[in-house]
């Protein structure tokens, strides 16, 4: 039975980790952390040994005894130090996350508070704390997914809690749904504001609002592909100096084709611009690259939020536009139908098209 208690001008509930079965994941995490500690100690000793070789003085010799064997030297030593530094940072972050998860499994508690100022969620894992705050107008509904209660928002879904029994989660979801229904309605979205974070609102040549993917992700991916293409062509130059005959031909063909594909993809991502234009009963996708425009129109337009499951068991939600015998995925998200549903609702309101949501979980509720 779920117990609520007053908290300021609102209500709150506290759910705690319980059950003997949580010992199983706790044992696995404990064993993993033991292996992580061994790897961390070895990496720190290796880093100290290489820094002593690089700097030429006794660096942290008291805390990290030197390793046996010959350390890398010359021009490759700074490369090994940089690689080990990156690996050590990622390995340390992974260990800290596993430790926090272990504390949550054994001693976790979630405090969920709702009131006039919104929904506040605090996850406690012994000494670790994570907090989230959601305004009522940003929440579109509540649902249970894989033993967790989730709040769907306009931009993303937020986990409320995965503690407590199924009945307690259902009761908490009903309480939160009643609170959200009694809250003031959300203010309408500004015309120049994108409904989701995955797109930005822009103005086309007629002054109408269009949606475009944020350029930052495309530019970073394009830059990485460009560096990879340059590295592959550097490999081609190396093959010319070290190989002859069949090996030379195979190496040049393989590295050259791969490098050309990477550079072409990099140029496309860096120079191409994609926008989605809305109109009565229609949706148009435009791609502009070095002054040339490719346009695809979906008429009569139908929008659909579809669900699929990949080989890992993750649920992928997609917003698909169909029309004129063609279909195109506009936006997809893993285990979170909020962005596709929010964008689909926004497009349906401006185009007058039908939005089909037959694959949505029946517990997902849209805001009025």
KENU-192877 format. One line per field, with one value per residue: x, y, z of N, C-alpha, C in turn. Coordinates in steps of 0.02 Angstrom, whole numbers, plus 32768, in hexadecimal, padded with zeros to 4 digits. Example, Ala and Ser with C-alpha at 12.3 -4.5 7.8 and 13.67 -1.06 7.14 Angstrom:
BEGIN
n_c1 = (8294,8282) .
n_c2 = (7EE4,7F90) .
n_c3 = (8186,8162) .
ca_c1 = (8267,82AC) .
ca_c2 = (7F1F,7FCB) .
ca_c3 = (8186,8165) .
c_c1 = (8294,8285) .
c_c2 = (7F5B,8002) .
c_c3 = (8186,818A) .
***
This chain:
BEGIN
n_c1 = (802A,801B,805D,8039,8076,806C,80C5,8101,80A5,8075,806F,80C6,811F,817F,81E8,823C,82CE,82B6,82A0,82DC,8313,8361,83E0,8422,8443,8491,84FB,8538,8561,85BB,8620,864A,867C,86EA,8741,874B,8792,880F,8838,883A,88A1,890F,8913,892D,89AC,89F2,89E2,8A28,8AA9,8AC6,8AC0,8B2C,8B92,8B82,8B90,8C03,8C1B,8BFC,8B5E,8AD8,8B06,8AFE,8A77,8A4F,8A9D,8B24,8B08,8B3E,8BA7,8BC1,8B9E,8B40,8B97,8BE2,8B95,8B19,8AF1,8AAB,8A32,8A02,89F1,898B,8923,8912,88EC,886D,882A,8833,87E7,8766,8756,8758,86E6,8686,8693,866C,85E7,85B6,85C8,856F,84F9,84F7,84E8,8469,841C,8427,840D,83B5,833E,82AD,8269,81D5,8186,80F9,80A4,8064,80D3,8108,8149,81B9,8245,82AE,8338,8386,841E,8461,84E0,84DF,8488,8406,83A7,830D,82A0,81FE,8192,80DF,809C,80F1,80E6,80A1,8065,805D,80AB,80CF,8164,81C1,81C3,81D1,8199,8171,817B,813A,8170,816C,81E4,8236,823B,8232,8274,8219,8211,8250,823B,81DF,8142,80DD,8058,8067,80A9,8044,7FE2,8028,8039,7FB2,7F94,7FEB,7FBC,7F3D,7F62,7FA5,7F3B,7EEF,7F3D,7F6B,7F4E,7FC7,8028,8015,8086,8108,810A,8189,81D2,821B,81C9,820F,82B1,8304,82FA,8305,82AE,8298,8290,824A,825A,81E2,81BD,817C,8174,81ED,823B,82DB,8366,83D5,8470,84E6,84FB,8505,8576,85DD,85DF,85FC,867C,86C7,86BC,86FF,8783,879D,879B,880A,886F,8866,8892,8912,893F,893D,89A8,8A0E,8A07,8A35,8ABD,8AE8,8AB4,8AA8,8A74,89EC,89C1,89D2,8971,88F8,88F9,88F7,887E,881E,8835,882C,87A9,875C,8789,875C,86D0,86BD,86E8,868D,8613,8630,863A,85B7,856E,85A3,858A,8508,845C,83C9,831A,8273,81D6,8136,8089,7FDD,7F98,800C,80BB,8161,8204,82A1,8342,83D8,846A,84FE,84BC,8462,83C1,8363,82C3,823D,8196,810B,8071,7FCA,7FDD,8007,8024,807C,809C,810A,813B,81C8,8234,82DB,836C,83A6,833E,8311,8298,8266,8226,81D5,81B2,8158,8142,80CE,809B,806A,8094,810D,8179,81C2,8233,8227,8250,829C,82A4,82EA,8298,8245,81B8,8197,81DB,81C0,8132,810F,8143,80FB,8078,8083,809F,802A,7FC8,7FE9,7FE5,7F6E,7F66,7F48,7F74,7FB3,7FB3,7FBB,8016,803C,8053,7FC9,7FC4,7FFB,7FDA,7F9E,7FB6,7F2D) .
n_c2 = (7FC4,806E,80F9,819F,8242,82E6,8371,8405,846C,8406,8355,82BD,8223,8198,811F,8087,801F,7F72,7EC2,7E1B,7DF3,7E57,7E42,7DF5,7E46,7E9F,7E4E,7E2E,7EAF,7ECB,7E6B,7E95,7F13,7EF0,7EB9,7F2E,7F81,7F42,7F55,7FE2,7FFF,7FC3,8011,8090,807C,805F,80D8,812F,80F8,8110,819C,81B7,818A,81E4,8264,825B,8257,8222,81FA,81FA,8186,814F,8130,80E7,805F,8038,7FE5,7F48,7F22,7F6C,8012,806E,80DB,816F,81BE,8180,8179,81EE,81DA,815F,8187,81E8,8197,813A,8191,81BE,8143,8122,8187,816C,80E9,8100,814F,80F1,8094,80E4,80F9,8075,805C,80B9,8083,8009,8035,806B,7FF9,7FB3,8010,806D,80F3,8149,81E8,8231,82C2,832B,83BF,846A,84A8,844C,83AA,8351,82EB,8286,8223,81B7,816A,812A,818C,81D0,823E,8269,82DE,8314,8386,83A9,840F,841C,843C,840E,8387,82FA,8282,81E4,8145,8094,803D,7FB2,7F91,8010,80B3,8135,81DD,822E,82B1,834E,8356,82EC,824B,8228,81C9,819E,8144,80A1,8053,7FF6,7F99,7F53,7F79,7FE9,8040,8052,8091,8107,813E,8159,81BB,8221,823A,826D,82E1,8326,8339,8394,8404,84A7,84C4,84AC,8531,8571,8541,85AA,85F8,85FB,8598,84F9,845B,83EF,83BC,8386,83C9,846B,8506,855F,85E2,85DE,860D,864C,867D,8627,85AF,8532,8493,845F,83EE,83F9,844B,8428,839F,8364,83A7,837F,82F4,82F4,832F,82CE,8262,829D,82A9,8221,81F9,8240,8202,8181,8198,81BF,8143,8107,8149,8115,808F,8093,80A6,8033,7FBC,7F4E,7F14,7E9F,7EB5,7F3F,7F6F,7F3B,7F77,8001,800B,7FE2,803A,80B4,80B7,80AF,8124,8185,8176,819D,8223,8258,8245,8297,8315,8322,8325,8398,83FE,83F1,8420,8400,840D,8410,8433,8473,846A,8481,83E7,83AB,837E,83AA,837A,83C3,83C7,8418,842F,8477,84D8,848D,8443,83C4,8383,8338,830E,82EB,82BD,8287,82AF,8244,8225,81BD,816D,80F3,8054,7FEE,7F62,7F42,7ED3,7ECF,7EDA,7F59,7FDA,8035,80CE,811E,81AA,81B1,81EB,81DE,81D9,81F6,817A,8162,8158,819D,81A5,821A,8239,81DF,8180,812A,80C0,8127,8178,81FD,826F,824C,8248,82C9,831B,82E6,8309,8395,83AA,8372,83CB,843D,8419,83D9,8353,82A2,8253,81BD,814C,80C6,8069,8095,8084,8058,8094,810F,81B7,8248,82F9,8366) .
n_c3 = (8000,7FD4,8025,8044,8070,80B7,806E,807B,8012,7FCA,7FA3,7FCD,7FAD,7FE7,7FAD,7FC6,7FAC,7FAA,7FCF,7FB8,7F41,7F0C,7F35,7ED7,7E5E,7EA8,7ED6,7E5B,7E30,7E97,7E82,7E04,7E22,7E6F,7E0E,7DC3,7E1C,7E1F,7D99,7D99,7DF6,7DB6,7D40,7D74,7DAB,7D36,7CF1,7D48,7D3C,7CB4,7CB3,7D05,7CB2,7C49,7C83,7CCB,7D54,7DFD,7E04,7E6A,7EAB,7F29,7F40,7ED0,7EA1,7E2F,7D91,7D4F,7CC0,7C1B,7BF9,7B7C,7B0B,7AC4,7A36,7A3C,7ABF,7AF7,7AB2,7AE6,7B6B,7B5E,7B2A,7B94,7BF9,7BCE,7BCD,7C54,7C91,7C5E,7C90,7D19,7D29,7D04,7D6D,7DDA,7DB8,7DBF,7E48,7E7F,7E4E,7E91,7F16,7F07,7EED,7F65,7FCF,7F9F,7F8C,7F57,7F50,7F2D,7F05,7EF1,7EC0,7EBE,7E83,7E2D,7DFA,7E5A,7E62,7EC0,7EC3,7F2E,7F58,7FCF,7FFA,7F84,7F16,7EA5,7E4D,7E04,7DB3,7D7B,7D27,7D30,7CBA,7C58,7C54,7C04,7C21,7C7C,7C90,7CA0,7C8C,7C76,7D00,7D38,7D63,7CF8,7CC3,7C3D,7BD7,7B7C,7B39,7B61,7BB5,7C64,7CE5,7D71,7DE2,7E08,7E71,7EED,7EEC,7E65,7E76,7EC9,7E71,7E12,7E61,7E83,7E04,7DE5,7E45,7E1F,7D9F,7DBA,7DFD,7D95,7D3C,7D82,7D7F,7D3D,7C8D,7C09,7BC3,7B1C,7A99,7A60,79BE,797E,79BB,79CD,79E3,7A17,7A54,79F5,797E,7931,7922,788D,7811,7770,76BF,76A8,7721,7774,77FC,780E,782F,7865,7875,7903,78E4,7927,794A,78CB,789A,78F2,78DC,7853,7855,789B,7840,77D5,7809,7818,7791,7760,77AA,7775,76F0,770E,7734,76B6,7678,76C7,76A4,7620,7633,7673,763D,75B0,750C,7510,7594,759F,7545,757D,75FC,75DB,7595,75F7,7667,7623,75EC,7662,76A3,7646,7650,76D6,76D2,7676,76BB,7729,76EB,76BF,7739,7773,7718,76E2,76F6,774D,7752,7792,7752,7770,7741,770F,771D,76EE,76EC,76D9,76B0,76A3,765C,7650,75F7,75D2,7584,7539,753C,7586,758C,75E2,75EA,7653,7634,7628,76D4,775B,7803,7875,790E,7930,7972,7991,79B0,79D5,79C0,7A3E,7A95,7AAF,7AA4,7A1B,79ED,7968,7901,7873,77CF,774D,76A3,75F9,75CD,760E,769F,7734,77BB,7837,78B9,793E,79D6,7A62,7ACF,7AF8,7AD7,7AD7,7A8F,7A00,7A06,7A34,79CD,7961,7987,7982,78F8,78C1,78EE,78A5,7820,780E,77FA,7818,78AF,78DA,795F,7982,79B3,7A2E,7ADF,7B46,7BC0,7BB0,7BB7,7B6C,7B82,7BA3) .
ca_c1 = (8000,8042,804F,804B,807E,8070,8107,80F5,8063,8065,8072,8101,8123,81C3,81ED,827F,82E3,82A5,829D,8318,832F,8391,8423,8441,8469,84C4,8535,855A,8584,85F4,8655,8665,86A4,872B,876A,8758,87C6,884F,8849,8849,88E2,8941,8917,894F,89F4,8A0D,89E5,8A5F,8AE8,8AD2,8AD0,8B72,8BBD,8B7B,8BA7,8C47,8C24,8BD3,8B1A,8AAB,8B24,8AEA,8A33,8A48,8ADE,8B2F,8AFB,8B78,8BA7,8BD9,8B6A,8B49,8BC4,8BE5,8B5A,8ADA,8AE0,8A72,89F4,89EB,89DA,894A,88F0,8905,88C7,8827,880E,882E,87AE,8728,8752,8747,869F,865F,8694,8643,85A1,85A4,85C3,8531,84C3,84F8,84C9,8421,83FC,8426,83F4,8394,82FA,8296,8238,81AE,815C,80D5,807F,8059,8111,811D,815B,8200,825B,82F1,8351,83BC,8445,8489,84F9,84D8,8445,83F6,8366,82EE,8264,81D6,8154,80A3,8089,811E,80D9,806A,8046,8084,80A5,80FE,818F,81F3,81C4,81E1,8168,8192,8155,8148,816E,816C,8225,8254,821D,8259,8264,8204,822B,8249,8236,819B,811F,80B6,801C,807C,80B6,8003,7FC3,804C,8027,7F6F,7F97,800C,7F90,7F09,7F82,7FB2,7EFB,7ED6,7F6C,7F5A,7F65,8007,8024,8023,80CB,8115,8111,81CE,81F4,8213,81AA,823E,82F7,8328,82F4,8301,827F,82B7,8262,825C,825B,81A1,81B2,815A,819F,8203,8264,831C,838D,840A,84AD,8520,8506,851D,85BA,860D,85E5,8620,86C2,86E6,86C3,8734,87C3,87A8,87AD,8850,889A,8868,88BD,8956,8950,894C,89ED,8A3C,8A08,8A60,8B03,8AF9,8A9A,8AAF,8A4E,89A6,89B5,89CA,8930,88C2,88FB,88E3,8836,87F7,883B,8816,8760,8743,8796,8730,868D,86BE,86ED,864D,85E2,8642,8628,856E,8556,85B9,8572,84C1,842B,8389,82E3,822F,81A8,80F1,8055,7F9C,7F95,804A,80FB,8196,824A,82D0,8389,83FD,84B2,8522,848E,8433,838C,833B,8284,820E,8157,80DF,802D,7FAD,8009,7FF1,8058,8072,80CE,8111,8167,81ED,8263,8319,8386,83B7,8302,82FF,825E,8274,81EA,81E3,817E,815E,8116,80BE,8075,8080,80B4,814E,8179,8201,8237,8239,8271,8299,82C0,82EC,8274,8227,818C,8185,81ED,8198,80EB,8109,814E,80C3,803E,8091,8096,7FE4,7FA2,7FF8,7FD7,7F2B,7F6A,7F35,7FAB,7FA1,7FDA,7FA2,8049,804C,803A,7F88,7FCB,8015,7FA4,7FB3,7F9A,7EF3) .
ca_c2 = (8000,80AB,8129,81E4,826E,832C,838E,844A,8476,83CC,8312,8297,81DC,817F,80D8,806E,7FDF,7F3A,7E82,7DF4,7DE8,7E8B,7E2A,7DDA,7E7A,7EBB,7E22,7E37,7EEF,7EC7,7E45,7EBF,7F49,7ED4,7EB9,7F73,7F9B,7F27,7F79,8027,7FFF,7FB5,804A,80C7,806D,8066,8120,814B,80E1,8133,81E1,81B9,8184,8220,82A0,8251,825B,81F1,8214,81D3,8144,8134,8114,80B8,8041,8030,7FA5,7F2A,7F25,7FA8,8041,808C,8115,8194,81E5,815D,817E,821C,81BC,812F,81AC,8204,8161,811E,81C4,81BB,8103,8124,81B1,8147,80B1,811A,8163,80B4,8079,810E,80EB,8033,8063,80DB,8054,7FD9,8055,8071,7FB7,7F9E,8041,80A2,810B,817E,8215,8251,82F7,8351,83F7,84A1,84BA,8419,8367,834D,82A7,8281,81DF,81B0,812B,8135,81D0,81EE,825A,8286,8300,832C,83AF,83AD,8437,83F6,8449,83EC,833F,82E5,8245,81B6,80FF,8065,801C,7F84,7F97,8054,80E6,8167,8219,8244,82F9,8367,834D,82AB,8226,8229,8192,81B4,8113,805A,8031,7FE7,7F64,7F6A,7F9C,802B,806A,8063,80C3,8146,8159,8175,81F9,8255,824C,8299,8323,8348,834D,83CF,843B,84D4,84AB,84C7,856A,855D,8547,85E4,85E4,85F3,8569,84B3,8434,83BD,83D3,836A,83F6,84B3,8528,8591,8602,85D2,8648,866D,8693,85F3,858A,84F0,8471,8448,83CE,8424,8440,8414,8357,8357,83C0,8354,82B4,8300,833B,828E,823C,82BC,8295,81DB,81F5,8257,81CD,8149,81AA,81BB,80FD,80FA,8160,80E6,8051,809E,80A3,7FF4,7F83,7F4A,7EDF,7E96,7ED5,7F87,7F7B,7F2E,7FAA,8042,8008,7FDF,8079,80EC,80B8,80C0,816B,81AD,8174,81C6,826A,826B,824C,82D2,8350,8326,833A,83DC,8430,83EA,843B,83DD,842F,83F4,846A,845D,848C,8460,83A3,8396,8385,83A9,8377,83E2,83C0,8447,8420,849F,84FA,845F,8432,8387,838C,8300,8324,82B6,82D3,82A0,829F,8221,821E,8182,815C,80AB,8034,7FB3,7F47,7F2B,7E92,7ED5,7EE1,7F9F,7FF1,8072,80F2,8145,81D2,81A2,8210,81B9,81FF,81EF,8139,815F,8163,81B7,81AE,825F,823B,81A0,8182,80E9,80B9,8167,818F,8243,829B,8241,8259,8312,8336,82D2,8333,83D8,83A8,8365,8409,8470,8400,83BD,830C,8274,8235,8179,8139,8084,8042,80B1,8061,8073,80BC,8151,81E7,828A,8332,8384) .
ca_c3 = (8000,7FCE,805A,8034,80A9,80A1,8066,8067,7FF5,7FA1,7FC0,7FB8,7FC1,7FEB,7F9B,7FD9,7F8F,7FD5,7FAD,7FBC,7EFF,7EFA,7F46,7E9B,7E3A,7ED4,7ED3,7E1A,7E30,7EC4,7E60,7DCE,7E40,7E83,7DD2,7DB1,7E48,7E08,7D5C,7DAA,7E16,7D83,7D12,7D97,7DAF,7CF3,7CE3,7D6F,7D20,7C75,7CC2,7D1D,7C76,7C20,7CA6,7CE2,7D9C,7E22,7E07,7E95,7EB6,7F6A,7F3D,7E98,7E92,7DE6,7D72,7D2E,7C77,7BF9,7BE6,7B39,7B0B,7A85,7A21,7A4A,7B06,7B02,7A98,7B18,7BA6,7B4E,7B25,7BD6,7C1F,7BB9,7BE4,7C9D,7CA3,7C50,7CBD,7D5B,7D26,7D04,7DB0,7E05,7DA8,7DDA,7E90,7E8D,7E41,7EC8,7F50,7EFA,7EF3,7FAC,7FFE,7F79,7F9B,7F2B,7F6D,7EF7,7F21,7EBF,7EDC,7E8E,7E61,7DFE,7E11,7E6D,7E6E,7EDD,7EC8,7F5F,7F59,800B,7FFC,7F42,7F0B,7E64,7E53,7DC6,7DBE,7D3F,7D2C,7D1E,7C74,7C2A,7C58,7BD9,7C39,7CA5,7C7B,7CBE,7C5A,7C93,7D48,7D4D,7D54,7CCE,7CB1,7BF9,7BD0,7B37,7B19,7B71,7BEC,7CA1,7D14,7DB4,7E12,7DF9,7EB1,7F01,7EC8,7E2B,7E8F,7EE0,7E36,7DF5,7E8D,7E7C,7DC3,7DE8,7E6C,7DF6,7D67,7DD5,7E0A,7D56,7D1F,7DA6,7D77,7D06,7C4C,7BF0,7B96,7AD8,7A84,7A37,7977,796A,79E7,79B9,7A18,7A31,7A54,79BC,7945,793F,78F7,7860,77E2,772A,7695,76AC,7765,779B,782A,77F9,7861,784C,78A9,791D,78BD,794F,7944,7887,7891,7917,78B8,7815,7864,78AA,7802,77AE,7825,7807,774B,7759,77C5,7745,76B8,7726,772E,766F,766C,76E7,767C,75E5,7645,7693,761A,7567,74ED,7522,75D4,7594,7524,75AC,7630,75C0,7586,7634,768C,75FA,75E9,76A5,76AE,761C,766E,7713,76C0,7657,76F1,7750,76C5,76BE,777A,7783,76E8,76D2,7725,7747,7774,7789,7748,777C,771D,7717,7703,76CD,770E,76A7,76C7,7673,7669,7626,75F9,75A1,7558,751A,756A,757D,75B0,75E4,7608,766A,762B,7667,770C,7797,7836,789F,7940,792C,79A3,797B,79E1,79B6,79D8,7A85,7ABD,7AB8,7A7D,79F4,79D7,792D,78E1,782B,77A2,7710,7671,75B3,75C5,762E,76E7,774C,7803,7848,78FA,7962,7A1A,7A81,7B0F,7B0B,7AA2,7AE0,7A57,79C3,7A10,7A38,798B,7938,7999,7968,78B0,78B1,78F9,7872,77DD,780A,77EA,784D,78D5,78EF,7999,7995,79D6,7A6F,7B1A,7B5B,7BFD,7B9F,7BB2,7B55,7BA7,7B84) .
c_c1 = (802C,802D,8067,804F,8083,80B8,80FE,80AD,804E,8066,80B2,80FA,816D,81C2,8235,828D,82D4,82A3,82DF,833A,8361,83D8,8447,8465,849E,8503,855C,8581,85C0,862E,8674,8691,86E7,875A,877B,8790,880B,8866,885D,8890,891A,894A,893A,899A,8A15,8A14,8A1F,8AA3,8AF8,8AE1,8B17,8BA2,8BBC,8B9A,8BED,8C51,8BF2,8B8D,8AEE,8AC5,8B0D,8AA6,8A2B,8A8D,8AE6,8B1F,8B3C,8B72,8BBD,8B9F,8B75,8B74,8BC0,8BA4,8B19,8AC4,8AA8,8A30,89D7,89D1,8995,8913,88DF,88DF,887D,8807,8804,87F3,876D,871F,873E,86FD,8672,865C,8669,85F8,858A,859D,8582,84F5,84BE,84D7,847E,83FD,83F5,8401,83CB,834F,82EB,8260,8216,817E,813A,80AB,8077,8098,812B,812B,81A7,8211,82A2,8303,838C,83DB,8478,84A1,84F1,8490,8440,83B0,834F,82AE,8240,819A,8118,8091,80B6,8110,809C,8049,8076,8078,80D9,8123,81C3,81FA,81D6,81A7,818B,8161,816A,813F,816E,81AE,8243,822D,824D,8244,8253,821F,8223,8248,81EC,817C,80F8,8078,802E,808A,8075,7FE0,7FE5,803C,7FE2,7F6E,7FB6,7FE1,7F58,7F25,7F8D,7F71,7EE0,7F03,7F56,7F73,7FA4,7FFA,8034,806C,80D3,8120,8158,81F5,81E6,81F5,81DA,8285,831D,8325,82F4,82D1,82A3,8280,8279,8256,8218,8191,818E,818D,81AE,8230,82A4,8341,83C4,844B,84E7,852F,8520,8565,85ED,8616,860B,866A,86E6,86EF,86FA,8779,87D2,87BB,87F5,8880,889F,8894,8906,896E,8960,8994,8A1F,8A40,8A35,8AA9,8B18,8AE3,8AA8,8A82,8A05,8995,89AB,8986,88F6,88BF,88E3,8898,880C,87F9,8821,87CA,8742,874E,876A,86E9,868A,86C0,86AC,8617,85F1,862E,85DC,8554,8569,8598,8527,8496,83E8,8354,82A2,81FE,8160,80C2,8014,7F9C,7FD4,8086,8131,81DA,8277,8317,83AE,8447,84D4,84F4,845B,8401,836A,82FD,8259,81D0,812B,8098,8005,7FD4,7FE4,802D,8048,80AC,80D1,8143,8188,821E,82A0,8331,8398,837A,82ED,82C4,826F,8231,81FC,81A6,8189,812B,810C,8093,8094,80A7,80F8,8146,81BE,81FD,824F,8263,8268,82BA,82BA,82CA,8253,81FB,817E,819A,81C6,814F,80E2,8111,8114,8084,8047,8086,804D,7FBA,7FAD,7FEA,7F8F,7F2B,7F56,7F74,7F94,7FCF,7FC8,7FD5,8059,802E,7FF9,7F8D,7FE7,7FDB,7FC0,7F93,7F5E,7F06) .
c_c2 = (803E,80DD,816E,820D,82B5,8344,83D6,8453,843B,838B,82F0,824F,81C9,8134,80C2,802C,7FA8,7EFA,7E5D,7DEC,7E1E,7E77,7E0F,7E10,7E9B,7E90,7E28,7E78,7EEF,7EA3,7E6F,7EF6,7F2F,7ED1,7EFF,7F90,7F82,7F4B,7FC1,802D,7FF3,7FF1,8085,80BA,8074,80B0,8140,8137,8106,817D,81E8,81B4,81C5,825D,8299,8259,822D,820E,81E5,818D,8126,8113,80E0,809B,8035,7FEA,7F8A,7F2E,7F68,7FD3,805A,80CB,8138,81B9,81C2,8164,81B0,8200,818A,8152,81CB,81D0,8146,8151,81C2,817B,8105,814F,818C,810C,80C7,8130,8126,8094,80A1,8102,80A8,8036,8085,80AD,801F,7FF7,805E,802F,7FA4,7FCF,8078,80B4,8145,81A6,823B,8283,831D,8386,842E,84B4,8484,83D6,8365,8306,82A8,8238,81DE,816B,8132,817E,81F4,8206,8275,82A2,8317,8352,83B7,83DA,840F,8400,8427,83A1,832F,82A6,821B,816F,80D5,8040,7FF3,7F8E,7FDC,8082,8120,81A0,822D,8290,830D,8357,8309,828B,8226,81F0,81B0,8185,80CD,8031,8026,7FB1,7F81,7F90,7FE2,805A,807F,8098,8107,8166,8178,81B7,8231,826A,827A,82DE,8348,8360,838B,840B,8468,84B9,84CE,8502,8554,856A,8584,85CF,85D7,85C2,8522,848B,8402,83D8,83BA,8396,843E,84D2,855E,85AD,85F3,8612,866E,8689,8661,85CD,8545,84D4,8457,8425,83FD,8417,8424,83C9,8346,836D,8394,8311,82BD,830C,82FA,8264,825B,82AA,824C,81D2,820B,8222,8192,815A,81B0,8173,80E9,810E,8130,80A5,8058,8095,805E,7FB7,7F88,7F13,7EDD,7EB8,7F20,7F96,7F73,7F65,7FED,8042,800B,8021,80B5,80F1,80CC,810A,8198,81AF,81A0,8210,8282,8275,8289,8312,8359,8340,8382,8410,842C,8407,8419,8403,840B,842F,844F,8488,8467,841B,8389,83A2,837C,83A8,8392,83D7,83EB,8439,8445,84BD,84CE,8447,83F1,838D,834E,8317,82E9,82D1,8298,8285,8278,8217,81E3,817A,810F,8092,7FF7,7F9F,7F2C,7EEA,7E94,7EDA,7F28,7FB2,8033,808F,8120,816C,81CC,81CB,81E7,81E5,81F6,81AF,8133,816B,8178,81BE,81F5,8261,81F7,81A8,813C,80EC,80FA,8180,81DA,8270,828C,8255,82A5,8331,8324,82FB,837A,83DC,839D,83A4,843C,8459,83E7,8373,82E2,8256,81F2,8165,80F2,805B,805D,8087,8081,809C,8102,8180,822B,82C0,834F,83C6) .
c_c3 = (8000,8003,8045,8074,8090,809E,804D,8050,7FC9,7FC8,7FA8,7FD0,7FBF,7FDE,7FA7,7FB7,7FC1,7FAC,7FAE,7F78,7EEB,7F0D,7F08,7E72,7E66,7ED5,7E92,7E19,7E5F,7EA4,7E28,7DEA,7E5A,7E47,7DBB,7DDB,7E33,7DC9,7D6A,7DC9,7DE3,7D55,7D34,7D9D,7D6B,7CE0,7D08,7D52,7CDF,7C81,7CDE,7CE3,7C4E,7C41,7CC2,7D2C,7DBE,7E2E,7E2E,7EA2,7EF8,7F66,7F06,7E87,7E47,7DCF,7D53,7CE3,7C5C,7BE4,7B9F,7B3F,7AC8,7A77,7A31,7A93,7B13,7AE9,7ACA,7B56,7B99,7B4B,7B6A,7C02,7C0E,7BD3,7C30,7CB3,7C98,7C80,7D04,7D5E,7D28,7D49,7DE0,7DF8,7DC3,7E26,7EA4,7E82,7E77,7F06,7F46,7F02,7F3D,7FD8,7FDC,7F95,7F6C,7F4F,7F34,7F17,7EE8,7EE2,7EA9,7E67,7E33,7E1F,7E1E,7E80,7E88,7EE5,7EF8,7F58,7F91,800C,7FB9,7F39,7EC4,7E68,7E0E,7DD9,7D7C,7D4C,7D13,7CD4,7C42,7C28,7C2D,7BF1,7C61,7C8C,7CA1,7C86,7C7F,7CDE,7D62,7D39,7D32,7CC1,7C6B,7BF5,7B87,7B13,7B27,7BAA,7C27,7CCE,7D58,7DE8,7DF5,7E39,7EC2,7ED6,7E8D,7E41,7EA8,7EA6,7E15,7E1F,7E86,7E39,7DC2,7E0E,7E42,7DBB,7D7F,7DE4,7DC9,7D36,7D41,7D9F,7D3E,7CC4,7C35,7BC1,7B4F,7AC5,7A57,79EE,7962,7996,79D0,79F2,7A38,7A2A,7A17,797D,795E,790D,78CF,7834,779B,7702,7695,76F1,7791,77C6,780C,7831,7840,7884,78C2,78F8,78E6,7947,78FF,787E,78B5,78F4,7876,7820,7874,786B,77D5,77C7,7815,77BE,773E,7772,7795,7709,76CE,7725,76E6,765F,768C,76C1,7640,75F6,765F,766D,75D0,754D,7503,7564,75CD,7576,7556,75E2,7617,75B2,75C6,765A,7665,75F7,762C,76B4,7685,7638,76AC,7702,769F,768C,771C,772C,76C4,7701,778A,7756,76DA,7709,7718,776F,7763,7788,774B,7754,7726,76F5,76E3,76FA,76DA,76C9,7691,768B,7636,762F,75C0,756C,7535,754E,7555,75A9,75AA,7609,7619,7669,760E,76A2,7742,77C4,7863,78CF,7944,795F,7985,79B1,79BE,79D6,7A22,7AB2,7ACA,7A8B,7A5B,79DC,799E,7917,7896,7805,7763,76E3,762D,75A9,75E4,7679,76FC,7798,7811,7888,791B,79A6,7A37,7AC5,7B26,7AD2,7AA4,7AA5,7A17,79CB,7A12,79F3,795D,7946,797D,791C,789C,78BA,78C2,782B,77D5,77FA,7826,786D,78F1,7927,79B0,79BC,7A1B,7AA7,7B31,7B9A,7BEE,7B94,7B9C,7B7F,7B80,7B64) .
***
